[in-house]
Amino acid sequence: MRSGTPTIEFVDTQDQPVINEPLCIGCGICVRRCPFGAIKIVNVPDELNRDLFHQYGLNKFRLYSVPTLQKGKVVAILGKNGMGKTTALNILSGVTVPNFGDYEQKPDKDAVIDKLSGTQMGLYFKELYNGRRKVSLKSQYVDQIPRVVKGTIGEVIDRSDQSGKKDLVIQQLGLGAVLKKDVSSCSGGELQKMAVAVALLKDSDTLFFDEMSSYLDIGERIRIARIIQELSKDRTILVVEHDLAILDWIADEVAPVYGETAAYGVVAVQRASNRAINSFLSGYLREENVRISTTPIEFINRSARRSISSEILVSWSDIGKTLGDFNLSASSGEIRRGEVIGGLGRNGLGKTTLIRILAGELESDSGSVSRKIKVSYKPQYISTDFAGTSSDYLAALLKERLTENFVKAEILAPLEIDEIMDTQVQDLSGGELQRLSMAGTLASESDVYLLDEPSAHLDASFRMSAARVIRRVMENTKKSALVIDHDIYFIDLISDRTMIFTGESGIHGETFGPTDMRTGMNRFLREVGITFRRDEKTNRPRINKPGSSLDRHQKETGEYYYQA
């Protein structure tokens, strides 16, 4: 109660308690008392209410502004999950009609056109609602495709071809070899490329790509990015992407999104991709005078070999393994105390096979592994079979270590595990499940940690946080890790040395290294056919424009990753 008026009350017309927001003073009592953890109290600046674009209902999520789209440009949205990126896509694609905060009234398309009259986006919505603009949307949930789509990849593409360009698209995406594969048995990468193909084949002048790089290796990400860049010459394109290297390369302008997860999101002023990503990494949006992160992300130039311990924790002789029609030949190597080895390579070259052999989950056909220490392994595909909450899962796995200050401060807190402690493991999203599995692995009492694609399903913010957690755990505990991933930024942030996988996908894989970062990255990027430079301000890696003078120079000198 405040001045005799109830701040929280039960209303017959609502299926849950209603909070009178103007009366709320943010004392936090309701947050602590709610048995379901369903209440979040967030202070929103008054001036934001002038730009309220959409609100889902009373006491529910609200979005402020949307990106400004422009023909001939690739516009991207960058920000943490749960801040309205997908809501913005739904609004811009016409799935959701914005209500500008008036959630009690039925959404009105004419009201949207009137509200935005005289603006560039006003014209956009007028064309969208009048049917003169056709939109094609590639959803982020490609793993759900087999639940609603039946048939082979070829049959799905045939049904979706509205442009008559299916043969060209199949060739561009490299789908020719899997056209007869049933959707129900497709890998995540194959589903992703099929979803992109379907979006490209629609008769549309506006394309939206929501997380196009998930499940794909760096080579496939570059392939799709090049297609989108070519399309952007005469189309309107919007991209939501968490791989910052790809985002920086593909986008002309980036709109950062900030706010409070599941409470509100603000689409900030668009800026050039370089400036937007640098602002995101620094945690400060200068134009808005808003701090979006307390800890900046910093990159270190590791072109020279770092000083690492000579103590070997795990070693292996030449390993051979055959699985069906695929065979792996891994040259001898070792993992030393206190180092992080980053593993890179295209899909289907045996990265997961080797990491399972090192973890003891799989026996090699030839060669041997020497390990007299405890190993913790986070698999690529995480099971949701555990019956119980995240708290139950961690308690069963870690026991008394769960309460240690180091575990809570350096692992659980930065991965924001507290927010999902009371959630059933079976109800966790892909990103939440990834964070939980990573936390459980890194908090385990081990000497070597084997992590298979830890950045998968994580947004850009959590990828950077996860990279920092892995790095700090290894440095502070003098433990070691082998991390397999496709995100170049992620590998660059955590790795002391690198291991490269080469060969022919699905047929034969070979390893090169572990070796120093310069040698390994040059070997890997030479195969992919791209070069990187370092940003002058942040030292982060940036993909060079193919055929540019710097790209040609670095290829001629053999310095694909670090300039001489």
C-alpha positions as CSV (number, residue, x, y, z in Angstrom):
1,M,0.0,0.0,0.0
2,R,1.1,3.6,-0.7
3,S,-1.1,6.5,0.6
4,G,-3.9,4.0,0.9
5,T,-3.7,2.8,-2.7
6,P,-2.5,-0.8,-3.2
7,T,0.7,-1.0,-5.3
8,I,0.1,-4.7,-6.0
9,E,-3.4,-6.1,-6.3
10,F,-5.4,-8.9,-7.8
11,V,-7.8,-7.9,-10.6
12,D,-10.6,-10.1,-11.9
13,T,-9.7,-9.3,-15.5
14,Q,-6.1,-10.4,-15.1
15,D,-4.7,-13.9,-14.7
16,Q,-1.9,-12.6,-12.5
17,P,-1.3,-9.8,-9.9
18,V,-1.0,-6.3,-11.3
19,I,1.7,-3.9,-10.2
20,N,0.8,-0.2,-10.2
21,E,3.9,1.1,-11.8
22,P,3.6,4.8,-11.0
23,L,3.3,4.0,-7.3
24,C,6.2,1.5,-7.2
25,I,9.2,3.0,-5.4
26,G,11.6,0.1,-6.2
27,C,11.9,-1.2,-2.6
28,G,12.4,-4.8,-3.9
29,I,10.1,-6.5,-1.4
30,C,7.9,-8.0,-4.0
31,V,10.9,-9.3,-5.9
32,R,12.2,-11.1,-2.8
33,R,8.7,-12.4,-1.8
34,C,7.6,-13.7,-5.2
35,P,8.0,-17.5,-4.9
36,F,8.4,-17.9,-8.7
37,G,11.1,-15.3,-9.2
38,A,8.7,-13.7,-11.8
39,I,9.0,-10.0,-10.8
40,K,11.7,-7.7,-12.0
41,I,11.9,-4.0,-10.9
42,V,13.7,-1.8,-13.5
43,N,14.1,2.0,-13.6
44,V,13.5,3.4,-17.0
45,P,14.4,7.0,-17.8
46,D,11.3,9.1,-18.4
47,E,12.6,10.4,-21.7
48,L,12.5,6.9,-23.2
49,N,8.7,6.8,-22.9
50,R,8.5,9.3,-25.8
51,D,10.0,6.6,-28.1
52,L,8.0,3.6,-26.8
53,F,7.4,1.5,-29.9
54,H,5.7,-1.6,-28.6
55,Q,4.6,-3.0,-25.3
56,Y,3.3,-6.6,-24.8
57,G,0.9,-5.7,-22.0
58,L,0.5,-4.4,-18.5
59,N,3.8,-4.9,-16.6
60,K,5.3,-6.6,-19.6
61,F,8.3,-6.2,-21.9
62,R,8.5,-3.0,-23.9
63,L,10.6,-2.1,-26.9
64,Y,11.9,1.4,-27.7
65,S,12.5,2.2,-31.4
66,V,13.4,-0.1,-34.3
67,P,16.3,0.0,-36.7
68,T,16.0,2.2,-39.8
69,L,16.3,0.1,-43.0
70,Q,17.6,1.3,-46.3
71,K,17.8,-0.3,-49.7
72,G,21.4,-1.1,-50.8
73,K,22.7,-1.4,-47.2
74,V,23.0,-4.3,-44.8
75,V,21.8,-3.1,-41.4
76,A,22.5,-5.3,-38.3
77,I,21.2,-5.5,-34.7
78,L,23.7,-6.2,-32.0
79,G,22.9,-6.9,-28.4
80,K,22.1,-9.4,-25.7
81,N,19.3,-11.9,-26.0
82,G,16.0,-11.0,-24.3
83,M,16.2,-7.3,-25.3
84,G,13.8,-7.3,-28.2
85,K,15.9,-8.1,-31.3
86,T,13.4,-10.8,-32.4
87,T,10.5,-8.5,-31.5
88,A,12.0,-5.8,-33.8
89,L,12.3,-8.4,-36.6
90,N,8.6,-9.4,-36.1
91,I,7.5,-5.8,-36.2
92,L,9.6,-5.0,-39.3
93,S,8.4,-8.2,-41.1
94,G,4.7,-7.4,-40.4
95,V,4.1,-10.4,-38.0
96,T,3.6,-8.0,-35.1
97,V,1.9,-4.6,-35.5
98,P,3.4,-2.1,-33.0
99,N,1.0,-0.4,-30.5
100,F,3.3,2.4,-29.2
101,G,2.5,1.5,-25.7
102,D,-1.3,1.5,-26.1
103,Y,-1.6,-2.3,-25.5
104,E,-5.3,-2.2,-24.5
105,Q,-6.3,-1.2,-28.0
106,K,-6.3,-3.5,-31.0
107,P,-3.2,-2.9,-33.1
108,D,-4.0,-0.6,-36.1
109,K,-1.8,-0.5,-39.2
110,D,-3.2,2.9,-40.2
111,A,-2.2,4.3,-36.8
112,V,1.3,3.1,-37.4
113,I,1.5,4.8,-40.8
114,D,0.1,8.0,-39.3
115,K,2.4,7.9,-36.3
116,L,5.5,7.6,-38.5
117,S,4.3,9.8,-41.4
118,G,7.0,11.9,-42.9
119,T,9.8,9.5,-41.9
120,Q,11.8,6.9,-43.8
121,M,10.3,4.1,-41.7
122,G,6.8,5.6,-42.2
123,L,7.2,4.9,-45.9
124,Y,8.6,1.5,-45.2
125,F,5.6,0.4,-43.1
126,K,3.2,2.0,-45.6
127,E,4.7,-0.2,-48.4
128,L,4.7,-3.2,-46.1
129,Y,1.1,-3.0,-45.0
130,N,-0.1,-2.1,-48.5
131,G,1.6,-5.2,-49.9
132,R,4.1,-3.3,-52.1
133,R,7.0,-4.6,-50.0
134,K,7.5,-8.4,-49.7
135,V,9.5,-9.8,-46.8
136,S,11.4,-13.0,-46.4
137,L,12.5,-14.0,-42.8
138,K,15.1,-16.6,-41.9
139,S,14.3,-17.6,-38.3
140,Q,16.9,-18.3,-35.7
141,Y,15.2,-21.6,-34.6
142,V,16.6,-23.8,-37.3
143,D,16.8,-26.8,-34.9
144,Q,13.0,-26.8,-34.7
145,I,12.6,-27.2,-38.5
146,P,12.2,-31.0,-38.4
147,R,9.2,-30.7,-36.1
148,V,7.2,-28.8,-38.8
149,V,8.8,-29.6,-42.1
150,K,8.8,-33.0,-43.8
151,G,10.6,-34.4,-46.8
152,T,14.1,-34.1,-48.2
153,I,16.2,-30.9,-48.5
154,G,15.6,-31.0,-52.3
155,E,11.9,-31.3,-51.8
156,V,11.7,-28.4,-49.4
157,I,13.7,-26.2,-51.7
158,D,11.5,-27.2,-54.7
159,R,8.4,-26.1,-52.7
160,S,10.0,-22.8,-51.7
161,D,11.3,-21.7,-55.1
162,Q,9.4,-18.6,-56.0
163,S,12.2,-17.0,-58.0
164,G,13.2,-19.8,-60.3
165,K,16.8,-19.6,-59.1
166,K,17.0,-22.8,-57.0
167,D,19.9,-24.3,-59.1
168,L,22.0,-21.2,-58.5
169,V,21.2,-21.0,-54.8
170,I,22.0,-24.7,-54.4
171,Q,25.3,-24.2,-56.0
172,Q,26.1,-21.0,-54.0
173,L,25.4,-22.8,-50.7
174,G,27.0,-26.1,-51.6
175,L,23.8,-28.1,-51.0
176,G,24.1,-30.4,-54.0
177,A,25.5,-33.4,-52.1
178,V,22.7,-33.4,-49.5
179,L,19.5,-32.7,-51.6
180,K,18.3,-36.3,-51.0
181,K,18.9,-36.2,-47.3
182,D,15.7,-36.3,-45.2
183,V,15.2,-33.1,-43.0
184,S,14.7,-35.3,-39.9
185,S,18.3,-36.6,-40.1
186,C,20.0,-33.3,-41.1
187,S,22.8,-31.8,-39.0
188,G,22.4,-28.3,-37.6
189,G,24.6,-26.9,-40.3
190,E,22.6,-28.5,-43.0
191,L,19.3,-27.2,-41.6
192,Q,20.8,-23.7,-41.4
193,K,21.9,-23.7,-45.0
194,M,18.5,-25.1,-46.1
195,A,16.8,-22.3,-44.1
196,V,19.0,-19.7,-45.8
197,A,18.2,-21.2,-49.2
198,V,14.5,-21.0,-48.5
199,A,14.7,-17.4,-47.6
200,L,16.8,-16.5,-50.7
201,L,14.3,-18.3,-53.0
202,K,11.2,-16.3,-51.8
203,D,9.9,-13.6,-54.1
204,S,11.0,-10.7,-51.8
205,D,12.7,-7.3,-51.9
206,T,13.4,-7.3,-48.1
207,L,15.3,-10.1,-46.3
208,F,15.8,-10.7,-42.6
209,F,18.4,-13.1,-41.3
210,D,18.1,-14.0,-37.6
211,E,21.4,-15.7,-36.5
212,M,22.6,-17.1,-39.8
213,S,25.9,-18.5,-38.5
214,S,24.8,-20.9,-35.8
215,Y,26.0,-24.5,-36.4
216,L,28.3,-23.3,-39.3
217,D,32.1,-23.3,-39.5
218,I,34.0,-20.1,-40.5
219,G,34.2,-21.2,-44.1
220,E,30.4,-21.6,-44.4
221,R,29.8,-18.4,-42.6
222,I,32.0,-16.5,-45.1
223,R,30.1,-18.2,-47.9
224,I,26.7,-17.0,-46.7
225,A,28.1,-13.6,-45.8
226,R,29.3,-13.1,-49.4
227,I,25.9,-14.1,-50.8
228,I,24.2,-11.6,-48.6
229,Q,26.6,-8.8,-49.5
230,E,25.9,-9.4,-53.2
231,L,22.2,-9.4,-52.6
232,S,22.4,-6.1,-50.7
233,K,23.1,-4.1,-53.8
234,D,19.4,-4.1,-54.8
235,R,17.6,-5.4,-51.7
236,T,16.8,-4.2,-48.2
237,I,18.6,-6.5,-45.7
238,L,18.5,-6.8,-41.9
239,V,20.8,-9.2,-40.0
240,V,20.8,-10.3,-36.3
241,E,24.2,-12.0,-35.7
242,H,26.4,-12.8,-32.7
243,D,29.7,-13.6,-34.5
244,L,31.3,-10.2,-34.3
245,A,33.9,-10.9,-37.0
246,I,31.2,-11.8,-39.6
247,L,28.9,-9.0,-38.4
248,D,31.7,-6.4,-38.8
249,W,32.4,-7.7,-42.3
250,I,28.9,-8.0,-43.6
251,A,27.1,-4.9,-42.1
252,D,27.2,-1.4,-43.4
253,E,25.5,0.0,-40.2
254,V,24.9,-1.6,-36.8
255,A,22.2,-0.7,-34.3
256,P,23.3,-1.6,-30.7
257,V,20.5,-2.8,-28.4
258,Y,20.7,-2.3,-24.6
259,G,18.3,-2.5,-21.7
260,E,17.3,-5.2,-19.2
261,T,16.8,-8.8,-20.1
262,A,13.1,-9.7,-20.4
263,A,12.1,-6.2,-19.1
264,Y,12.9,-3.6,-21.9
265,G,15.1,-3.0,-24.8
266,V,16.3,0.2,-26.5
267,V,17.5,0.2,-30.1
268,A,20.2,2.8,-30.2
269,V,21.2,5.1,-33.0
270,Q,22.7,3.2,-35.9
271,R,26.4,3.8,-36.6
272,A,29.1,2.3,-38.9
273,S,29.8,-1.3,-38.0
274,N,33.4,-0.6,-36.8
275,R,32.2,2.2,-34.4
276,A,29.2,0.1,-33.2
277,I,31.3,-3.0,-32.3
278,N,34.0,-1.0,-30.7
279,S,31.4,0.7,-28.5
280,F,29.8,-2.6,-27.7
281,L,33.2,-4.1,-26.6
282,S,34.0,-1.0,-24.6
283,G,30.6,-1.3,-22.8
284,Y,29.8,2.4,-23.4
285,L,27.6,4.1,-26.0
286,R,29.0,7.6,-26.3
287,E,26.1,9.1,-28.3
288,E,23.5,8.0,-25.8
289,N,25.9,8.4,-22.8
290,V,24.9,5.0,-21.6
291,R,27.1,2.3,-20.1
292,I,25.9,-1.1,-21.2
293,S,28.7,-3.2,-19.5
294,T,30.8,-2.7,-16.5
295,T,33.8,-4.6,-17.9
296,P,35.3,-3.8,-21.4
297,I,36.5,-6.6,-23.6
298,E,40.2,-6.2,-24.6
299,F,42.1,-8.1,-27.2
300,I,45.8,-8.9,-26.9
301,N,48.0,-9.3,-29.9
302,R,49.4,-12.8,-29.5
303,S,51.5,-12.8,-32.7
304,A,54.5,-13.7,-30.7
305,R,54.6,-16.9,-28.7
306,R,53.6,-16.5,-25.0
307,S,55.7,-17.9,-22.2
308,I,53.9,-21.0,-20.9
309,S,54.9,-23.8,-18.5
310,S,56.9,-26.8,-19.8
311,E,55.0,-29.2,-17.6
312,I,52.9,-31.6,-19.8
313,L,49.5,-32.6,-18.5
314,V,48.2,-34.6,-21.4
315,S,50.1,-36.0,-24.4
316,W,49.2,-38.2,-27.3
317,S,51.1,-40.1,-30.0
318,D,49.9,-40.3,-33.6
319,I,46.2,-41.2,-33.3
320,G,44.1,-43.0,-35.9
321,K,40.4,-43.5,-35.7
322,T,37.8,-44.8,-38.2
323,L,34.1,-44.1,-37.8
324,G,32.0,-45.5,-40.7
325,D,33.3,-43.9,-43.9
326,F,35.3,-41.3,-42.0
327,N,38.8,-41.6,-40.7
328,L,40.9,-39.2,-38.5
329,S,44.7,-39.0,-38.4
330,A,45.8,-36.8,-35.5
331,S,49.5,-36.0,-35.2
332,S,51.2,-36.2,-31.8
333,G,50.8,-33.3,-29.4
334,E,50.4,-32.2,-25.8
335,I,48.7,-29.8,-23.5
336,R,50.8,-28.0,-21.0
337,R,49.9,-26.6,-17.6
338,G,48.3,-23.2,-17.6
339,E,47.7,-22.9,-21.3
340,V,44.6,-22.7,-23.5
341,I,44.7,-24.4,-26.9
342,G,42.0,-23.2,-29.4
343,G,40.9,-25.8,-32.0
344,L,39.7,-24.6,-35.5
345,G,38.5,-26.3,-38.6
346,R,35.6,-26.9,-40.9
347,N,32.8,-29.2,-39.8
348,G,33.2,-32.9,-40.4
349,L,37.0,-33.1,-39.9
350,G,37.1,-34.9,-36.6
351,K,37.3,-32.2,-34.0
352,T,34.7,-33.8,-31.8
353,T,36.2,-37.2,-32.4
354,L,39.6,-36.2,-31.1
355,I,38.3,-34.4,-28.1
356,R,36.2,-37.4,-27.1
357,I,39.3,-39.6,-27.5
358,L,41.3,-37.2,-25.2
359,A,38.4,-37.3,-22.7
360,G,38.4,-41.1,-22.6
361,E,34.9,-41.4,-24.1
362,L,36.2,-43.0,-27.3
363,E,39.0,-45.4,-27.9
364,S,41.5,-44.8,-30.7
365,D,42.3,-47.5,-33.3
366,S,46.0,-46.6,-33.2
367,G,48.2,-44.4,-31.1
368,S,47.8,-43.7,-27.4
369,V,46.9,-40.9,-24.9
370,S,48.9,-40.3,-21.8
371,R,47.0,-38.6,-19.0
372,K,47.6,-39.1,-15.3
373,I,45.3,-36.3,-14.3
374,K,41.5,-35.6,-14.1
375,V,39.8,-34.4,-17.2
376,S,36.4,-32.5,-17.5
377,Y,34.6,-32.6,-20.8
378,K,31.8,-30.4,-22.1
379,P,30.3,-32.1,-25.2
380,Q,29.1,-30.3,-28.3
381,Y,25.5,-31.5,-27.9
382,I,24.2,-31.1,-24.4
383,S,21.6,-33.5,-22.9
384,T,18.4,-32.2,-21.2
385,D,17.6,-35.6,-19.7
386,F,18.4,-34.4,-16.1
387,A,15.3,-34.3,-14.0
388,G,15.5,-31.3,-11.7
389,T,16.5,-27.7,-11.6
390,S,19.8,-26.1,-12.6
391,S,20.5,-25.8,-8.9
392,D,20.0,-29.6,-8.4
393,Y,22.2,-30.3,-11.5
394,L,25.1,-28.2,-10.1
395,A,24.7,-29.5,-6.6
396,A,24.9,-33.1,-7.8
397,L,27.9,-32.4,-10.0
398,L,29.9,-30.1,-7.8
399,K,28.7,-30.9,-4.2
400,E,30.6,-28.7,-1.8
401,R,32.5,-26.8,-4.5
402,L,29.2,-25.1,-5.4
403,T,29.6,-22.8,-2.4
404,E,33.2,-21.9,-2.9
405,N,33.8,-18.2,-3.3
406,F,36.0,-18.6,-6.4
407,V,33.3,-20.7,-8.1
408,K,30.6,-18.3,-7.3
409,A,32.5,-15.1,-8.1
410,E,34.6,-16.2,-11.2
411,I,32.3,-18.7,-12.9
412,L,28.6,-18.6,-11.8
413,A,28.3,-14.8,-11.5
414,P,29.7,-13.8,-14.9
415,L,27.7,-16.5,-16.6
416,E,24.6,-15.3,-14.7
417,I,23.7,-18.8,-13.5
418,D,21.7,-17.3,-10.5
419,E,19.0,-16.3,-13.0
420,I,18.4,-19.9,-14.0
421,M,19.0,-21.7,-10.7
422,D,15.3,-22.4,-10.1
423,T,14.5,-23.4,-13.8
424,Q,14.0,-27.0,-14.7
425,V,16.9,-28.2,-16.9
426,Q,14.5,-29.5,-19.4
427,D,13.0,-26.0,-19.8
428,L,16.2,-24.2,-20.4
429,S,16.9,-22.5,-23.8
430,G,19.9,-23.5,-25.9
431,G,21.9,-20.5,-24.5
432,E,20.9,-21.2,-20.9
433,L,21.8,-24.9,-21.3
434,Q,25.2,-23.9,-22.7
435,R,26.0,-21.6,-19.8
436,L,24.9,-24.2,-17.3
437,S,27.0,-26.9,-18.9
438,M,30.0,-24.7,-19.1
439,A,29.7,-23.6,-15.5
440,G,29.5,-27.2,-14.3
441,T,32.5,-28.2,-16.4
442,L,34.7,-25.3,-15.4
443,A,33.8,-25.6,-11.7
444,S,34.6,-29.3,-11.6
445,E,37.8,-30.3,-9.8
446,S,40.0,-31.1,-12.8
447,D,43.4,-30.4,-14.3
448,V,42.4,-30.2,-18.0
449,Y,39.1,-29.0,-19.4
450,L,37.9,-30.1,-22.8
451,L,35.2,-27.8,-24.2
452,D,33.5,-28.5,-27.5
453,E,31.9,-25.4,-29.1
454,P,31.1,-23.5,-25.9
455,S,30.0,-20.3,-27.8
456,A,27.2,-22.1,-29.6
457,H,23.7,-20.6,-28.8
458,L,25.3,-17.8,-26.8
459,D,24.7,-14.1,-27.8
460,A,27.6,-11.8,-28.4
461,S,27.7,-10.6,-24.7
462,F,27.7,-14.0,-23.2
463,R,30.4,-15.2,-25.7
464,M,32.7,-12.4,-24.5
465,S,31.8,-13.2,-20.9
466,A,32.4,-16.9,-21.4
467,A,35.8,-16.2,-23.1
468,R,36.8,-14.1,-20.1
469,V,35.7,-16.8,-17.6
470,I,37.7,-19.6,-19.4
471,R,40.8,-17.4,-19.6
472,R,40.6,-16.3,-15.9
473,V,39.9,-19.8,-14.6
474,M,43.0,-21.2,-16.4
475,E,45.2,-18.3,-15.3
476,N,44.1,-18.2,-11.7
477,T,44.1,-22.0,-11.1
478,K,47.1,-22.9,-13.4
479,K,44.8,-25.4,-15.1
480,S,44.7,-26.1,-18.9
481,A,42.0,-26.3,-21.6
482,L,41.4,-27.4,-25.2
483,V,38.6,-25.4,-26.7
484,I,37.0,-26.2,-30.0
485,D,35.0,-23.4,-31.6
486,H,34.1,-21.6,-34.8
487,D,34.0,-18.0,-33.5
488,I,37.4,-16.3,-34.4
489,Y,36.9,-13.6,-31.7
490,F,36.3,-16.3,-29.1
491,I,39.4,-18.3,-30.1
492,D,41.5,-15.1,-30.2
493,L,40.5,-14.0,-26.7
494,I,41.2,-17.3,-25.0
495,S,44.0,-19.1,-26.8
496,D,47.8,-19.3,-26.2
497,R,48.3,-21.9,-28.9
498,T,46.1,-23.4,-31.6
499,M,45.4,-26.7,-33.3
500,I,44.1,-26.8,-36.9
501,F,42.0,-29.5,-38.5
502,T,42.3,-30.0,-42.2
503,G,41.1,-32.6,-44.8
504,E,37.9,-33.4,-46.6
505,S,34.7,-33.0,-44.6
506,G,33.0,-36.3,-43.7
507,I,35.8,-38.4,-45.3
508,H,39.2,-37.7,-43.8
509,G,40.6,-35.3,-41.2
510,E,44.1,-34.4,-40.1
511,T,45.5,-32.2,-37.4
512,F,48.2,-29.6,-37.5
513,G,49.7,-28.5,-34.1
514,P,49.3,-27.5,-31.4
515,T,51.4,-24.6,-32.5
516,D,51.8,-20.9,-31.9
517,M,48.9,-18.6,-32.8
518,R,50.6,-17.0,-35.8
519,T,51.6,-20.2,-37.5
520,G,48.3,-21.9,-36.8
521,M,46.0,-19.1,-37.8
522,N,47.9,-18.4,-41.0
523,R,47.6,-22.1,-41.9
524,F,43.9,-22.1,-41.2
525,L,43.0,-18.8,-42.9
526,R,45.0,-19.8,-46.0
527,E,42.6,-22.7,-46.5
528,V,39.6,-20.5,-45.9
529,G,40.9,-17.8,-48.2
530,I,40.5,-14.7,-46.0
531,T,42.8,-12.4,-44.2
532,F,42.4,-10.5,-40.9
533,R,43.8,-7.2,-39.8
534,R,43.9,-5.6,-36.3
535,D,41.7,-2.7,-35.3
536,E,43.8,0.3,-34.5
537,K,41.9,1.2,-31.3
538,T,40.8,-2.1,-29.8
539,N,43.3,-4.6,-31.4
540,R,40.3,-6.9,-32.3
541,P,40.6,-9.0,-35.5
542,R,38.7,-7.7,-38.6
543,I,38.2,-9.5,-41.9
544,N,39.8,-7.7,-44.8
545,K,37.7,-6.9,-47.9
546,P,38.5,-9.6,-50.5
547,G,40.8,-8.3,-53.2
548,S,41.6,-5.1,-51.2
549,S,45.2,-3.9,-51.3
550,L,45.7,-5.1,-47.7
551,D,44.2,-8.5,-48.4
552,R,46.5,-8.9,-51.4
553,H,49.5,-7.8,-49.5
554,Q,48.9,-10.1,-46.6
555,K,48.3,-13.1,-48.9
556,E,51.6,-12.3,-50.8
557,T,53.5,-12.1,-47.5
558,G,51.8,-15.2,-46.0
559,E,50.5,-13.1,-43.0
560,Y,46.8,-14.0,-43.1
561,Y,46.2,-13.1,-39.4
562,Y,49.0,-10.9,-38.1
563,Q,50.5,-8.2,-40.3
564,A,54.3,-8.3,-40.5
